[in-house]
Amino acid sequence: MDGGRDLFLVCNNVEVLGGVQTWAHFMARLFTGRGHRVHVVGIMHPKRTHDHGADFPYATTVLHPHFPGGGWKPKGLRDLTSPRARRLRSERLRGAAGLAALLRTARPGGMVIVAEVWAMEWVRRAAPGHLKVIGMVHESHAACRLAGRHDRVLRHFADADRFLTLTLADADAFARDGMANADFIPNALHVVPARHAELDAPVVVRLGRLDYDKGQDLLLDAWSKVAPRRPGWTLRVHGSDKCDGKEERRLARMTEELGLTGSVQWPGPTRDIETALCAGSVFALTSREEGFPMAILEAMAYGLPCVAFDCAPGIGELITHGVDGLVVPAGNTTEFAACLLRLMDDAELRRKMGRAARASVQRFAPDAVAGRWEELFAFLS
């Protein structure tokens, strides 16, 4: 399309540390570089923000300065005519009106990409008819069900022009639920390494939020089986609790109770993922749920062999067990510990898998993934 398209990427928020936010800012840069006019929209400002950079080559807008209630019919409010219920609904309607005004500026051929189902509640009220709407989930079908979002996804995304998951298996699962508009596009590789891990440091590394779903407590349980046998090694977890620090405090207590204080480091979140990953020799992921984990993409790109729970179809899409990493049945911390030990004890195996990981992850190079998006835009137009 001559002059590019008007693209709106809409998320619950665009300022926390998370895979969706990393994806949104990277794709906004990628689309802008391909000649599109991009606007990233967050529904609200979060309590705790993460530095995703500055001088964005695209516009950003946040609709609400704070959390605008839990839904369009607020939970816990029996009287929907009460002053509080009316205030919350009025605030949400103002946000939807602001989004509608923004979307009306789009030229013909514009697209709205809605990365999360809560955000879709605003888009459904705001999107003008001349724009195509692409809905997305960044978690697996199973995780969506466990989190209680499944019915809302079916309800809010059923009429989207396209509904995207991150893997074919998840698209098929939603199609079986009646989503005839289901398709998939994986996450793009969003880092360009200037160097790669040398894989000789006695460090197992993990990058990820300190949330229950990310399973850092399961990683500590696995590490408690490793640390006494390999006292020279360190587990280094980069991340922070996205809310009030409750999970951080729980993990700190668990670290002390398991006697791991001397072998586990919590340096906090980092923007310098290259330094963080290149300082490690093995990457560990013990999430309870994932979609198509950006952390695995990053680690493989920097040449780290990964040990990961098989918690979503995206894990198997990324890692070929025994070739470029090791995949463990979800929740099995004993086997996870054994796989960590296998890589910790065999430097040549680490290097072999690390080289394979670097080559394998190129399947998700930005131009290849962007090309699939361009094909979808053209099809919907």
N, C-alpha and C positions, 0 to 999 in steps of 0.2 A: 504494500500500500504506500503510495507516494506520500512523503512527509511523516510517515509513521502513524501510529494509532494513539488515542488517548486511553491509557490504562490506569485503572484504580485498584490498588491492592489494599484490601480492608481486613484488619485483624482486630481481635479484642483489645490489644494494646501493642505498641511497637517499641516499647522502651525497656522491657525487662530482659534479663538474660535467659534466652530460651531458643529452641530450635526453630520455632515458627518465626520469631523476630529476626534471627540470623538469616533464615530463608528469605523473608520479605525484603530486608535491606539489600541482600545480595542480588535478588532477582530484579529489584528496582534499578540497581546500577547496571545490571546486564541488559535489561530492556531499554534503559536510557541510552546505553552505548550503541544499541542497534537502531537508534533513531526515533524511538517512541517517546511520547510525553507522559511521564509517570507521576502519579500522586499516591503517596502512602497514607492511609487513614487508620487511626486508632480510635476505638470507641471511647476509651478513657485513659487518664493518666494513672499508672500504678503507684502504690506506696513506695516501692523501692525500684530505682531505675538502674540501667546498665548503660555504659558509654558505647554506643554503636558507631561512633565516629562523628565527624562534623563536616560542614560544607557539602552536604548532600547535593548531588546533581539533579535532584528531583524534589518536588514539593512534599511537605508533610503537614497533616492536620490531625488534631485530636478533638473529638466532638464534645467530651465531657471532662471537666477538671477533676472529677473524682467518680467513684463507683456510683452509677445512677440506679441503684436498686437491682434486685435479682432477676427481674423479668417484667413483662408488660402487665402481668397480674401479680403483684408482689406477694411472695410467700410470707406467711405469718400475719398477714393483714386480713382479718375476717371482714372488716368493713371497708370495702373498696371505695366508699364515698367519704372516708375519713380525710381530714386535712393532710395527713402524711401520705396516704395513697394518692390523693389528687396531686400533691406536690411532686412525687416520684414520677407519676405518669406524665405530668406536664414537662418535667425535665427531659424525659426520654423523647417526648414528641418534639421538643426543641432541637434535640440532637438529630433526630431523623429529618427534620425540616432543613437543618444545616447541611446534612449529607445530600438531601435532594437538590438543594441549590447548587452544591458543588458538582454533582453528577450531570446537572442540566447544562453545564459548560462544555460537555464532551461533544466532539464532532461525530458525524456518522462513522460507523465502524469501531466505535469505542467499546471497551470491555471492562467489566467489573469482576475482579478475582477476589473471592471471599474465602479467606484462609481458615475461618473457624465458624462453628455453627451459631454461637451467640451473636457474632457480628452480623450474621445473615438476618437476624431479627430486625436490625436497622435497615439493611439493604432491601429487604422485601417491602418495606414501607416507603423507601426513598427512590429506588431505581426507576428512571423513566423508561418508557417502552422501547425507545430506540437503541438502548444499550443491551448487549448480551451479557448474561451473568454466568460465571463459572464458579461453582462451589467446590470446596476442598475439605478433606480431613487429613491431618498430618499424623494420625495415629492408626493403628491397625483396626480392623473390623472387630476383633476380639476385645481390644482395649476400649473401643468405643462402647461396646456392650457393658463391659465391667464398670465403666465410669458413669453409666446411666445416661449417656448422650445419644444412644442409638435411635430411640424413637424420635427425638428432636431432629436428628440428622435426616431421617426419612421424611419427616413432616416439612422441614424448612427447605431442604434441597431438592425435593421431588420435582419441582417445576423449574429448576435451574436449567439453562441451556446445555450445560455439561456439568457432571459431578465427578471430580477427580480424587482418586486415592494415590498412594505412592507405589503400590505394587499391583501386578496383575491379579494375584491371589485375593487381595482385598477388594479389588474392583469386582471380581467374580462373586465374592461373598455378598457384596451389596446388591449386585444384580439379582442374586437369588432372593433377596429381600424385596424385590420389586422395583429397584432403581434402574429403569431402562436407560437412563442417561449416564450410567457409570462408565468410567474410563480410568486410565492411570498415566501419570508422568512422574518419574522419580525425581528426587532432589538432585540438583547439579553440584558437582565438585566446586566448592567456593573458595578454595585456597590455592595459591601458586607458590609452592615451596622454593625458597632460595637455597635451602640446604636440607639434608635428610638426617634422621637420627643415626648415630653411629652404632647404637645397640650394644654398647659395652658398659653403660652405667648401671649399677645395681639398683634400679628404680623401676617400679611398676607405677604407671601413671593413669589417672582418670580425670577427664574434664566433664563436668556436668553439675547441674543444680543439686543442692542438698534437699531434694524433695523425696517424700516416701516412694513415689512412683519410680524414681531413679535408682532405688535399691542400694543406696550406699551402706545401709545396715547389713545387707546381705554380703556386700564386699568385705566389710569388717569381719563378718563371721567366717568367710573363706580365708581372709588374711590371718585370722587367729590359728588356722591350721597350718599356715605357711611360715609365719614369722619365727616360731621357736626352732624350726628346722633350717632356716636360712637367716641367721641373725645379722648378716651383713647387708641385707636388702631393705629398702624403704618403700612404703606405699605412699604416694603423693596424690592427694585429691584436691583439684582446683574447682571451686564452686562456692555458692552461697545459697542460703535459704531465700526464696523470692518474696517471702512475706515478713514474718515477725521474728525469725530466728529460732523458733521453737524446735525445728528439726535439727538445726545446728547444735543446739544445746543437748538434744537427745543423743546425737552421734558422738559428741564430746564425752558424755557420760559413758556411753557404750565403749568407746576407745579405752577409757580408764578402767572400766570394769573388766575388760578382756585382757588387760595388761599390755596394751599395744601402744602406750604413750610414746615409747622410745623408737617405734618403727613406723608410725603413721604421722604424716604431715598434712596440715590443712592451711595452705598458703592463701586461700581465698580465690575469688575469680580473677581471671587475667584476660587482657586483650591480646597479649603477646603469646598466641598459641604456638607459634613456631619454637620459641625458646622453651615453653613448657613441654611440648612433645619431644623435641630433640634431646631433652634432658632425661628421657626415659628409654627403656628397652622393651617394654611390654605394655600394651594398653588393655585395660580391664573394663568391661561393661556388664553390670549385674542388674540392669533395669528390670522392673516388674512389667513394664509395658513400653513400647516404642512404636514408631512408624517406620521411618527410613532414617536411622540416626545420623545426624550431622557429625556427631563426635567420632563415629566409626569412619566416615568419609575422610575427616581430617587426619585421623591417626594413620590410616592406610596411605594417604597421600604423602605423609612424612616418613613412610617406610617402617612403621611399627606393626609387628604382628599383634593381632587382637585375640583376646579370649572374651567371648560374649555369650550371655544367656540367649537361648533360642526363644525369645519372648515375642517375636512378631515375624511375619513373612519377610520383612525388610532385612532382617539379619542374614537369612539365607541368600537373599539377592546380592548382598554385599560380600559375604565371606564364604569361600569354598573351604569347607572343613578339611584340615590337613594339608591345604595348599597355601593359602595366604592368611590363615588364622585357624582358631579352634572354636567350635560351637558346642555349647554345653546345654543339656536339658534345663529349662527354666527352673530356677529355685534350688538346683542341686549344688550346694556350696562345697560339698566334699569333692565332687568331680571337678568343680571349678578350681579348687585349690590344687588338685592333681595336675590340671592343665597349666596353671601358672608355674608350678614346679618344673614341669616338662620344658617350658620355654626358658625359665630362669637358669636351668642347668645345662642347656645346650645352645651355646653361642652360634654355632653354625646353622642350627635349625632356625634360630631367630633371624639370622641374616637371609637365609633362603626364603622364609615366609615373608620377610620384610620386602625383599625385591619383588616377589610375586604380588604383594599387596600394592606396591607402587604402580605396577603395570596394570593390574586388574581394575583399579579405580578410575583409570582413564576412560572407561566405558561411559562414565558420567561427566565427561568434560563439558564445560559450559556451552560451547557452540552446539554440541550434539543435543543437549537438553533444550536449549533455546530454540533449536530447529523444530523440535516437536511442539513447542508452544506456538511457534509461527504457523505451523501446519494446522493446529487447532483453531487459531484466530481466523485463518483463511477459510476453513471449513464452515465455521459458524457465521462468517460473513456472507 
